[in-house]
Amino acid sequence: MLFELPDNKVLYQALIDRDPDFDGRAYVGVRSTGVFCRLTCPARKPKFENCCFFETISECFEAGFRPCKRCHPVGTSADNDEVVTRLLCEFEAKPHHKWSEADIARLGLDPSTVRRSFKRQFGITFLEMARLSRLRDGFETLSDGGKVVDAQLASGFSSSDAFRQAFARLLGCKPAELKGDGLLKADWFDTPLGAMIAVSDDRALHLLEFADRKALPAELARLRKQVKGDLGLGRTAPTDQIASELREFFEGKRLDFDVPLVMHGTEFTKDVWRELRRIPIGATKSYSQLAKQIGKPSSTRAVARANGANQIAIVIPCHRVVGMDGGLTGYGGGLWRKQKLIDVELKIARSKGLIDVSG
């Protein structure tokens, strides 16, 4: 299970020592290079602040990291699947190539088999993995003030139209529509559960979503409309703050989030979101319980819709809502993330003595 690893300082020392005891049990993602490695990697060691640690290879891919070409971290995991091994080798050789099902077929592989193999091995398809990796390169180029053509080349797109279309699918608008000095600024950062996109102004956070959430483009489009297109790329103080607070949260050091929020919704929707934030860490509630607590017991369906409309993931903890029987219900970031968030919160609550460790 995730979060059963030692703390990051112990893992970083293991990285420095190239400790073989962690080989295959932990991986390091290096923010400054965008690659992930075994802890025994012979490459020059990164600074501690540039490292994030993962338990599985799939989590590294979900966070947007590419496998290191020196230590080949996917080798052992993929050895038993020739399809995965072959395509990962191709991906390492051409990380910026615009992969398609036609490319897979030209390699003599069946696209359906490849889809199933990668889903089984990593929880993400090969084409999704390649697309996220390439778009991230372009996103970072634009965030650093680069031109659209530079971002296009960094993403490996030979066609500017294709890059703009792919970018639009991710962010809900074309690169040229983003203002360099926008009132709101979007940026991308890593978490143990995958890359997240934050949108904030100089004072507060407006949006926080996983980069692969299907509803993200529509959410960003609505946000752009609300600010009359005044959206750009870059960092603000609230984005730095939420990135730091999330690191502390995943390390088990933070119970609550202090970043100021702007909630875009009706008064009813905001009431639901405020009630979500009152659910104690380590606890869960059903939609009907939430409806009763806001004084509208007959509005269970409306509460469910408001829960699904939440666009500030984790901070407004819609993942704490479960079915009447305690089972997991829908979550825009994926049920696997919902389960992991519940697991890490239970661990934090127990470590702080907030719930009975025997419960």
Secondary structure, DSSP 8 states (H G I E B T S, - for coil): -TT-S--HHHHHHHHHHT-GGGTTT-EEEETTTTEEEETT--S----GGGEEEESSHHHHHHTT-EE-TTT-TTHHHHTT-HHHHHHHHHHHH-TTS---HHHHHHTT--HHHHHHHHHHHHSS-HHHHHHHHHHHHHHHHHHTT--HHHHHHHTT-S-HHHHHHHHHHHHSS-GGGS-TT-SEEEEEE--TT--EEEEE-SS-EEEEEETT-TTHHHHHHHHHHHTTT-EEE---HHHHHHHHHHHHHHTT--SS----B---S-HHHHHHHHHHHHS-TT--B-HHHHHHHTT-TT-HHHHHHHHHT--BTTTS-GGGB--TTS-----TT-HHHHHHHHHHHHHHHHHTTSS-TT-
